[in-house]
């Protein structure tokens, strides 16, 4: 179980492929727009739970 102050990597899908703008290359439109953030957890968490870093 991740604990407060553990180093973590957070992944979030910001936009699904169907939500992306038409003004980008076709190859790019086919994949989700993702965000990856590294940092220390603000509180204890369970795997798969949303967290704040």
DSSP file (Angstrom, degrees, kcal/mol; ACC not computed):
  #  RESIDUE AA STRUCTURE BP1 BP2  ACC     N-H-->O    O-->H-N    N-H-->O    O-->H-N    TCO  KAPPA ALPHA  PHI   PSI    X-CA   Y-CA   Z-CA
    1    1 A X              0   0    0      0, 0.0    45,-0.2     0, 0.0     2,-0.1   0.000 360.0 360.0 360.0 126.8    0.0    0.0    0.0
    2    2 A X        -     0   0    0     43,-0.3    43,-2.3     1,-0.0     2,-0.2  -0.425 360.0-153.4 -64.9 137.7    1.4    3.4   -0.9
    3    3 A X    >   -     0   0    0     41,-0.2     3,-2.2    -2,-0.1    38,-0.3  -0.708  30.2 -75.3-111.0 161.5    2.1    5.6    2.1
    4    4 A X  T 3  S+     0   0    0      1,-0.3    38,-0.2    -2,-0.2    -1,-0.1  -0.275 119.7  19.4 -51.9 137.9    2.2    9.4    2.6
    5    5 A X  T 3  S+     0   0    0     36,-2.6    -1,-0.3     1,-0.3     2,-0.1   0.395  89.2 138.1  74.9   1.1    5.5   10.8    1.2
    6    6 A X    <   -     0   0    0     -3,-2.2    35,-2.3    37,-0.1     2,-0.3  -0.483  62.7-108.8 -68.1 147.7    6.1    7.8   -1.0
    7    7 A X  E     +A   40   0A   0     33,-0.2     2,-0.3    -2,-0.1    33,-0.2  -0.640  49.5 178.3 -77.0 132.6    7.4    8.7   -4.5
    8    8 A X  E     -A   39   0A   0     31,-3.4    31,-2.1    -2,-0.3     2,-0.5  -0.919  33.0-139.4-138.5 162.9    4.8    8.0   -7.1
    9    9 A X  E     -A   38   0A   0     -2,-0.3     2,-0.4    29,-0.2    29,-0.2  -0.988  23.8-160.1-121.4 118.2    4.0    8.2  -10.8
   10   10 A X  E     -A   37   0A   0     27,-3.4    27,-2.5    -2,-0.5     2,-0.4  -0.847   4.1-165.6-105.5 133.8    0.4    9.3  -11.6
   11   11 A X  E     +A   36   0A   0     -2,-0.4     2,-0.3    25,-0.2    25,-0.2  -0.954  11.0 171.1-119.3 136.7   -1.2    8.6  -14.9
   12   12 A X  E     -A   35   0A   0     23,-2.3    23,-2.8    -2,-0.4     2,-0.7  -0.993  31.7-133.0-144.9 137.4   -4.4   10.3  -16.2
   13   13 A X  E     -A   34   0A   0     -2,-0.3    21,-0.2    21,-0.2     3,-0.2  -0.823  23.4-178.2 -87.2 115.5   -6.1   10.3  -19.6
   14   14 A X  E     +     0   0A   0     19,-2.5     2,-0.4    -2,-0.7    20,-0.2   0.902  69.8  12.4 -82.3 -45.4   -6.9   14.0  -20.2
   15   15 A X  E    S-A   33   0A   0     18,-1.5    18,-2.6     3,-0.0    -1,-0.3  -0.997  71.4-136.7-135.9 131.3   -8.7   13.5  -23.6
   16   16 A X    >>  -     0   0    0     -2,-0.4     3,-2.0    16,-0.2     4,-0.6  -0.448  39.4-100.8 -75.5 159.6  -10.0   10.3  -25.2
   17   17 A X  G >4 S+     0   0    0      1,-0.3     3,-1.1     2,-0.2    14,-0.1   0.861 123.2  53.5 -52.1 -40.1   -9.3   10.0  -29.0
   18   18 A X  G 34 S+     0   0    0      1,-0.2    -1,-0.3    12,-0.1    12,-0.1   0.648 105.9  55.0 -72.3 -12.8  -12.9   11.0  -29.9
   19   19 A X  G <4 S+     0   0    0     -3,-2.0    -1,-0.2    10,-0.1    -2,-0.2   0.530  86.2 105.1 -93.7  -7.9  -12.5   14.2  -27.8
   20   20 A X  S << S-     0   0    0     -3,-1.1     4,-0.1    -4,-0.6     9,-0.0  -0.378  78.7 -97.7 -77.6 153.4   -9.4   15.4  -29.6
   21   21 A X        -     0   0    0      1,-0.1     3,-0.5    -2,-0.1    -1,-0.1  -0.211  20.0-128.6 -66.2 156.7   -9.4   18.3  -32.1
   22   22 A X  S    S+     0   0    0      1,-0.2    -1,-0.1     7,-0.0     7,-0.1   0.573  95.4  81.7 -80.7  -9.5   -9.5   17.7  -35.8
   23   23 A X  S    S+     0   0    0      2,-0.0     2,-0.3     6,-0.0    -1,-0.2  -0.002  77.3  82.8 -90.5  30.7   -6.5   20.0  -36.3
   24   24 A X  S    S-     0   0    0     -3,-0.5     5,-0.1     1,-0.1    -4,-0.0  -0.884  92.6 -77.1-127.2 161.3   -3.8   17.4  -35.4
   25   25 A X     >  -     0   0    0     -2,-0.3     4,-2.1     1,-0.1     3,-0.5  -0.188  41.4-116.6 -57.9 149.2   -2.2   14.6  -37.5
   26   26 A X  H  > S+     0   0    0      1,-0.2     4,-1.0     2,-0.2    -1,-0.1   0.881 114.8  54.2 -54.0 -44.1   -4.3   11.4  -38.1
   27   27 A X  H  4 S+     0   0    0      1,-0.2     3,-0.3     2,-0.2    -1,-0.2   0.870 110.0  47.7 -61.1 -36.5   -1.8    9.3  -36.1
   28   28 A X  H >4 S+     0   0    0     -3,-0.5     3,-1.4     1,-0.2    -1,-0.2   0.866 104.8  59.3 -72.5 -37.4   -2.1   11.6  -33.1
   29   29 A X  H 3< S+     0   0    0     -4,-2.1    -9,-0.2     1,-0.2    -1,-0.2   0.746  96.3  64.4 -62.6 -24.2   -5.9   11.6  -33.3
   30   30 A X  T 3< S+     0   0    0     -4,-1.0     2,-0.3    -3,-0.3    -1,-0.2   0.603  98.2  59.9 -78.6 -11.8   -6.0    7.9  -32.8
   31   31 A X  S <  S-     0   0    0     -3,-1.4   -11,-0.1    -4,-0.2     2,-0.0  -0.846  88.2-103.9-119.6 153.4   -4.5    7.9  -29.3
   32   32 A X        -     0   0    0     -2,-0.3     2,-0.7     1,-0.1   -16,-0.2  -0.340  32.2-114.6 -70.2 155.5   -5.6    9.5  -26.0
   33   33 A X  E     -A   15   0A   0    -18,-2.6   -19,-2.5    -4,-0.1   -18,-1.5  -0.841  45.2-167.3 -88.8 117.2   -3.9   12.6  -24.7
   34   34 A X  E     -A   13   0A   0     -2,-0.7     2,-0.4   -21,-0.2   -21,-0.2  -0.742  18.5-152.1-114.2 155.2   -2.2   11.4  -21.5
   35   35 A X  E     -A   12   0A   0    -23,-2.8   -23,-2.3    -2,-0.3     2,-0.4  -0.990   7.9-171.0-125.0 133.6   -0.6   13.1  -18.5
   36   36 A X  E     -A   11   0A   0     -2,-0.4     2,-0.4   -25,-0.2   -25,-0.2  -0.995   8.8-179.6-124.0 126.7    2.2   11.6  -16.4
   37   37 A X  E     -A   10   0A   0    -27,-2.5   -27,-3.4    -2,-0.4     2,-0.4  -0.992  12.0-156.6-131.4 133.4    3.2   13.3  -13.2
   38   38 A X  E     +A    9   0A   0     -2,-0.4     2,-0.3   -29,-0.2   -29,-0.2  -0.842  37.5 106.7-105.6 145.0    5.9   12.3  -10.7
   39   39 A X  E     -A    8   0A   0    -31,-2.1   -31,-3.4    -2,-0.4     2,-0.4  -0.981  64.3 -62.0 172.2-175.7    5.9   13.4   -7.0
   40   40 A X  E     -A    7   0A   0     13,-0.5   -33,-0.2    -2,-0.3     2,-0.1  -0.770  52.6-111.0 -96.7 137.3    5.3   12.5   -3.4
   41   41 A X        -     0   0    0    -35,-2.3   -36,-2.6    -2,-0.4    12,-0.2  -0.391  13.4-149.9 -67.4 139.8    1.9   11.4   -2.2
   42   42 A X  S    S+     0   0    0     10,-2.6     2,-0.3   -38,-0.2    -1,-0.1   0.696  78.9   5.5 -80.9 -21.9    0.1   13.8    0.1
   43   43 A X  S    S-     0   0    0      9,-0.4    -1,-0.1   -40,-0.1     9,-0.1  -0.965  92.6 -74.2-154.0 166.8   -1.7   10.9    1.9
   44   44 A X        +     0   0    0     -2,-0.3     2,-0.3   -40,-0.1   -41,-0.2  -0.260  55.3 176.8 -60.3 153.4   -1.9    7.1    2.2
   45   45 A X        -     0   0    0    -43,-2.3     2,-0.3     6,-0.1   -43,-0.3  -0.962  29.5-118.9-152.7 166.4   -3.6    5.4   -0.7
   46   46 A X    >   -     0   0    0     -2,-0.3     3,-2.1   -45,-0.2     2,-0.0  -0.803  50.6 -86.0-104.1 153.7   -4.6    2.1   -2.2
   47   47 A X  T 3  S+     0   0    0     -2,-0.3     3,-0.1     1,-0.3    -1,-0.1  -0.368 117.6  20.4 -58.8 135.0   -3.3    1.0   -5.6
   48   48 A X  T 3  S+     0   0    0      1,-0.3    -1,-0.3    -2,-0.0     2,-0.2   0.280  95.9 125.4  88.4 -10.3   -5.6    2.3   -8.3
   49   49 A X  S <  S-     0   0    0     -3,-2.1    -1,-0.3     1,-0.1     2,-0.2  -0.534  70.3-104.6 -81.0 146.8   -7.0    5.0   -6.1
   50   50 A X        -     0   0    0     -2,-0.2     2,-0.3    -3,-0.1    -4,-0.1  -0.510  48.8-175.4 -68.4 138.8   -6.9    8.7   -7.2
   51   51 A X        -     0   0    0     -2,-0.2     2,-0.4    -6,-0.1    -6,-0.1  -0.848  25.8-129.1-133.1 167.0   -4.2   10.5   -5.3
   52   52 A X              0   0    0     -2,-0.3   -10,-2.6    -9,-0.1    -9,-0.4  -0.970 360.0 360.0-116.2 134.1   -2.8   14.0   -4.8
   53   53 A X              0   0    0     -2,-0.4   -13,-0.5   -12,-0.2    -1,-0.1   0.371 360.0 360.0-120.2 360.0    0.9   14.6   -5.1
